[in-house]
Amino acid sequence: MKKFTGNYHSFLKKLKKLPQSISGISTIYKTKCFRKILLEKIANSKKYIYIVALYFEMDGAGKDIIKALYKSKRITPKLDIKIIVDLNRAKRNRVGERSKSTNADLYRQISVENPLVEIPIYGVPISISETFGVFHLKGFIFDNFVVYSGANINNSYLRQKCQYRYDRYHLIKNRQLAITMKSFIDNYFISSKVVQRLDKSRISKKNFMLNISIQKLRKKLRNCCYTFTRFASNDELSVTPLIGLGKKNFLNKTILNLMYSTEKIMVICTPYFNFPNFLMKIIEKLLFEGKKIEIITADKTANDFFSFKKKFNYIHIIPYLYENNLRLFVKRLQYFIDTQDLKIRVWKNGINSCHLKGMWIDENWQLITGNNLNIRSWRLDLENAILIHDPNKILKHQKKTELKHIKKYTKIIKNFKEIDDIKSYPDKIRIILRKLMVTKIDKLLNNIL
């Protein structure tokens, strides 16, 4: 095993870690397999099931999951099942949908249709509005298992039909990890008065006292962390659950130390190319030090806000904004692309979308997370992650196989001119984007998207 050196390595060495068995961690490579495993775990759980996501849509996939949950609850009445989602996200539909019924309305309807079985659905308000922060925690907990993915629950994430949204998926058997993540939900949200039951009553209207309560919860979460008592050594396979809200949180500190600790190569996945300036400076610093960096991001057509239809909506500007960010970044660092120290891959596969997130540092660290590594996730949203430490390179084959699947539909960008220029954009997109850039509103949007 390589010895820790330097302050950044010292930080990582001092991290509290949970022991992880080699046989207890599996990387899932395909979206359909992810759906299958969720249904299997729902059917086989005996003690508790916690479905934690930004949102849970009641489309075909969502209904299949909820039916499976009710079936398990009927078979095992003592089974503790809870669904935890973002409150403000539950108050609306997907952008562009015309249905009058929100997710919260459908939760109440499901509850009415199953009067003899209760599965509580909790809405967590991280801020008074989605614009200023959301509940972005990940991790489905089934007894001693954690299924960790950036995915939410809907047709695309679970590949209910042909079209899918590609994410990363890991199945981890670790009793202490499951207990730790479950206990956090119980202590911070289930017992909180500001968290609302979406399956029982209509969402409370905004008022002064509710806003004060939300601010108190947010303040409390700024100092939050996962707590556990059993620790692994730095010589064995381990996992560290991380959580944070606000720019100075412990998850953010860990990400910074991970990046700085790179000795040879760092691989980053983010679906939305919108790095904060300080992360871009770290990337540049590492490149100047002779380190190799690979960034995998989504093509604009693989962004969920991209529309193949001609009908225009202002939300359709977002993928072009990210692409423009990418073009400027590549143009500035073209020298390192030419020297092959920097490699940019763009994921694209037909009408499917990309939601890949995470980091690989050298051969021994891996971060699985729902964090987009953008300004919003760094400052506004409640985020979590699981850091895997593999000092003996036991997971080398899984890592290699996962990256092979991820890279299958990627194209390597060798020159910034390969990325569409604003001049080539559709007329409405081009005109609006130029106005945003002239007024500097594009920078404001990058801060909140």
ZAMARGU-4260 file (C-alpha; in steps of 0.2 Angstrom, whole numbers, plus 5000, padded with zeros to 4 digits):
<rodrens>
0) 5000/5000/5000 | 5006/5018/4996 | 5010/5029/5011 | 5000/5045/5014 | 5010/5060/5011
5) 5006/5079/5012 | 4992/5088/5021 | 4978/5082/5008 | 4983/5064/5011 | 4984/5067/5030
10) 4966/5074/5029 | 4960/5058/5020 | 4970/5047/5032 | 4961/5054/5047 | 4944/5052/5039
15) 4933/5040/5049 | 4930/5025/5039 | 4918/5010/5040 | 4925/4992/5036 | 4918/4985/5020
20) 4919/4967/5015 | 4925/4963/4998 | 4910/4953/4993 | 4898/4966/5000 | 4901/4979/4986
25) 4895/4977/4968 | 4894/4989/4954 | 4879/4988/4943 | 4882/4993/4925 | 4865/4994/4917
30) 4849/5004/4921 | 4838/4989/4918 | 4848/4979/4931 | 4846/4994/4943 | 4827/4993/4942
35) 4828/4974/4944 | 4838/4975/4960 | 4827/4988/4968 | 4812/4977/4965 | 4821/4962/4972
40) 4827/4971/4988 | 4809/4978/4991 | 4802/4960/4990 | 4816/4953/5001 | 4817/4966/5015
45) 4811/4961/5032 | 4815/4976/5044 | 4815/4993/5035 | 4815/5001/5018 | 4819/5019/5016
50) 4817/5027/4998 | 4827/5043/4998 | 4827/5054/4982 | 4824/5071/4976 | 4808/5065/4968
55) 4797/5050/4966 | 4785/5052/4951 | 4769/5042/4949 | 4772/5036/4931 | 4773/5018/4926
60) 4790/5015/4935 | 4784/5024/4950 | 4768/5015/4951 | 4778/4998/4949 | 4789/5003/4964
65) 4774/5009/4975 | 4764/4993/4971 | 4779/4983/4976 | 4781/4993/4992 | 4763/4990/4997
70) 4764/4972/4993 | 4779/4970/5004 | 4770/4979/5018 | 4755/4968/5017 | 4766/4952/5018
75) 4776/4959/5032 | 4766/4972/5042 | 4780/4976/5054 | 4791/4982/5039 | 4796/5000/5042
80) 4794/5008/5025 | 4796/5027/5022 | 4798/5038/5006 | 4808/5054/5008 | 4808/5067/4994
85) 4810/5086/4992 | 4795/5095/4998 | 4795/5109/4985 | 4799/5097/4970 | 4783/5087/4975
90) 4772/5102/4973 | 4775/5103/4954 | 4776/5091/4939 | 4790/5090/4927 | 4794/5106/4917
95) 4783/5106/4902 | 4769/5094/4908 | 4751/5100/4908 | 4744/5088/4921 | 4735/5098/4935
100) 4739/5084/4947 | 4756/5086/4956 | 4767/5072/4963 | 4760/5077/4981 | 4742/5075/4974
105) 4746/5058/4967 | 4754/5053/4984 | 4737/5057/4993 | 4728/5047/4980 | 4738/5032/4982
110) 4736/5033/5001 | 4717/5034/4999 | 4717/5019/4987 | 4726/5009/5001 | 4717/5013/5017
115) 4722/4998/5027 | 4741/4999/5023 | 4751/5015/5028 | 4767/5020/5019 | 4772/5037/5024
120) 4779/5049/5011 | 4789/5064/5019 | 4792/5080/5010 | 4808/5089/5016 | 4809/5108/5014
125) 4828/5113/5012 | 4823/5130/5007 | 4808/5141/5005 | 4810/5138/4986 | 4818/5125/4974
130) 4828/5140/4968 | 4838/5142/4984 | 4841/5123/4988 | 4834/5106/4987 | 4834/5089/4997
135) 4847/5081/4986 | 4851/5066/4996 | 4853/5049/4988 | 4853/5031/4994 | 4839/5017/4995
140) 4841/5008/5011 | 4835/4990/5013 | 4839/4981/5029 | 4858/4979/5029 | 4860/4985/5011
145) 4862/5002/5003 | 4858/5004/4984 | 4867/5020/4980 | 4864/5030/4964 | 4861/5048/4958
150) 4844/5041/4951 | 4827/5047/4956 | 4811/5036/4953 | 4803/5038/4936 | 4802/5030/4919
155) 4818/5037/4912 | 4829/5032/4927 | 4822/5015/4929 | 4821/5012/4910 | 4803/5008/4910
160) 4802/5010/4891 | 4815/5011/4878 | 4821/5028/4883 | 4832/5029/4898 | 4843/5041/4909
165) 4860/5034/4912 | 4867/5035/4930 | 4879/5026/4941 | 4873/5012/4953 | 4881/5003/4967
170) 4875/4989/4979 | 4883/4989/4996 | 4880/4976/5010 | 4885/4985/5026 | 4874/4985/5041
175) 4883/4999/5049 | 4882/5010/5034 | 4863/5006/5032 | 4860/5010/5051 | 4871/5026/5049
180) 4861/5033/5034 | 4844/5028/5041 | 4848/5036/5058 | 4852/5052/5050 | 4835/5052/5041
185) 4826/5048/5057 | 4835/5061/5068 | 4835/5076/5056 | 4819/5073/5046 | 4806/5061/5053
190) 4806/5069/5070 | 4806/5087/5062 | 4790/5097/5063 | 4794/5106/5047 | 4794/5090/5037
195) 4777/5087/5030 | 4767/5071/5027 | 4763/5071/5008 | 4752/5056/5008 | 4740/5062/5021
200) 4737/5081/5020 | 4739/5095/5008 | 4755/5105/5008 | 4755/5119/5020 | 4754/5136/5012
205) 4770/5147/5015 | 4769/5158/5030 | 4781/5168/5041 | 4782/5155/5054 | 4785/5140/5042
210) 4799/5150/5033 | 4807/5153/5050 | 4806/5134/5054 | 4814/5130/5037 | 4828/5142/5040
215) 4831/5134/5057 | 4832/5117/5049 | 4844/5123/5036 | 4855/5131/5049 | 4855/5115/5059
220) 4860/5105/5043 | 4875/5116/5040 | 4884/5107/5054 | 4877/5090/5051 | 4887/5074/5048
225) 4885/5055/5048 | 4890/5048/5064 | 4896/5030/5068 | 4907/5021/5080 | 4915/5006/5071
230) 4931/5012/5062 | 4942/5004/5048 | 4960/5006/5046 | 4969/5014/5031 | 4975/4997/5026
235) 4958/4989/5022 | 4944/4992/5010 | 4932/5004/5018 | 4917/5016/5015 | 4914/5033/5022
240) 4897/5041/5021 | 4898/5060/5019 | 4884/5073/5020 | 4884/5092/5019 | 4875/5109/5016
245) 4883/5125/5012 | 4900/5129/5005 | 4910/5126/5020 | 4903/5108/5024 | 4913/5093/5027
250) 4908/5084/5010 | 4915/5099/5001 | 4931/5099/5011 | 4933/5081/5007 | 4930/5083/4988
255) 4944/5097/4988 | 4956/5086/4998 | 4953/5072/4986 | 4956/5083/4971 | 4972/5090/4978
260) 4978/5073/4983 | 4979/5067/4965 | 4996/5059/4961 | 4993/5053/4944 | 4976/5053/4937
265) 4959/5060/4941 | 4943/5056/4932 | 4927/5066/4935 | 4909/5063/4929 | 4896/5077/4929
270) 4881/5079/4918 | 4880/5098/4918 | 4897/5106/4914 | 4896/5121/4926 | 4911/5119/4938
275) 4914/5133/4951 | 4929/5144/4947 | 4939/5137/4961 | 4937/5119/4955 | 4942/5124/4938
280) 4958/5132/4946 | 4962/5116/4955 | 4960/5106/4938 | 4972/5119/4930 | 4984/5118/4945
285) 4985/5099/4943 | 4988/5100/4925 | 5002/5112/4927 | 5009/5099/4940 | 5009/5086/4926
290) 4994/5076/4933 | 4982/5068/4920 | 4963/5073/4921 | 4949/5065/4912 | 4931/5074/4912
295) 4916/5065/4906 | 4901/5076/4904 | 4884/5075/4894 | 4882/5081/4876 | 4868/5095/4876
300) 4856/5083/4868 | 4859/5071/4882 | 4853/5084/4895 | 4836/5081/4901 | 4831/5099/4897
305) 4835/5097/4879 | 4820/5096/4867 | 4821/5087/4850 | 4804/5096/4847 | 4803/5112/4838
310) 4792/5120/4851 | 4802/5132/4862 | 4802/5134/4881 | 4815/5145/4890 | 4821/5130/4900
315) 4828/5123/4883 | 4842/5136/4885 | 4850/5127/4899 | 4859/5113/4889 | 4866/5126/4877
320) 4872/5136/4892 | 4882/5121/4898 | 4889/5118/4881 | 4895/5136/4880 | 4904/5133/4897
325) 4912/5118/4890 | 4918/5126/4874 | 4926/5140/4884 | 4934/5128/4896 | 4942/5118/4882
330) 4947/5133/4872 | 4957/5139/4887 | 4965/5123/4891 | 4968/5117/4873 | 4986/5115/4876
335) 4984/5101/4889 | 4972/5093/4877 | 4985/5093/4864 | 4998/5086/4876 | 4985/5073/4881
340) 4986/5077/4899 | 4968/5083/4898 | 4955/5072/4891 | 4937/5078/4888 | 4923/5065/4884
345) 4905/5069/4879 | 4892/5056/4882 | 4878/5054/4869 | 4867/5040/4864 | 4852/5044/4853
350) 4837/5052/4863 | 4843/5045/4880 | 4850/5056/4893 | 4865/5056/4905 | 4866/5059/4924
355) 4883/5052/4928 | 4892/5059/4943 | 4907/5055/4954 | 4926/5054/4955 | 4940/5042/4954
360) 4957/5047/4961 | 4972/5037/4956 | 4968/5018/4959 | 4963/5019/4977 | 4949/5032/4980
365) 4932/5033/4972 | 4917/5045/4976 | 4900/5039/4972 | 4888/5054/4974 | 4873/5063/4968
370) 4883/5079/4968 | 4884/5088/4952 | 4900/5097/4957 | 4892/5114/4952 | 4890/5130/4961
375) 4872/5125/4966 | 4877/5109/4974 | 4892/5117/4983 | 4881/5130/4991 | 4863/5128/4991
380) 4858/5109/4991 | 4859/5096/5004 | 4871/5083/4996 | 4878/5067/5001 | 4891/5054/4995
385) 4900/5038/4999 | 4919/5038/4998 | 4927/5021/4994 | 4945/5018/5000 | 4953/5004/4991
390) 4971/5004/4996 | 4974/4986/4989 | 4965/4989/4973 | 4953/4975/4976 | 4939/4984/4966
395) 4951/4987/4951 | 4941/4976/4939 | 4924/4984/4944 | 4931/5001/4942 | 4938/4996/4925
400) 4922/4988/4919 | 4911/5003/4925 | 4922/5015/4916 | 4921/5004/4900 | 4902/5005/4901
405) 4902/5024/4904 | 4914/5027/4890 | 4905/5016/4877 | 4894/5031/4871 | 4907/5045/4873
410) 4916/5055/4860 | 4934/5062/4864 | 4935/5081/4861 | 4952/5085/4853 | 4949/5103/4849
415) 4937/5116/4855 | 4931/5119/4837 | 4922/5102/4838 | 4910/5109/4850 | 4895/5119/4843
420) 4898/5138/4843 | 4884/5150/4848 | 4883/5155/4830 | 4876/5138/4825 | 4862/5137/4838
425) 4844/5139/4834 | 4838/5157/4831 | 4828/5159/4847 | 4841/5150/4858 | 4856/5161/4850
430) 4847/5177/4852 | 4842/5174/4870 | 4859/5167/4875 | 4868/5182/4868 | 4856/5194/4878
435) 4860/5184/4894 | 4879/5185/4891 | 4878/5204/4887 | 4869/5207/4903 | 4879/5194/4913
440) 4863/5185/4918 | 4871/5169/4911 | 4883/5170/4926 | 4869/5172/4938 | 4860/5157/4930
445) 4876/5146/4932 | 4875/5150/4950 | 4858/5143/4953 | 4856/5129/4939
</rodrens>
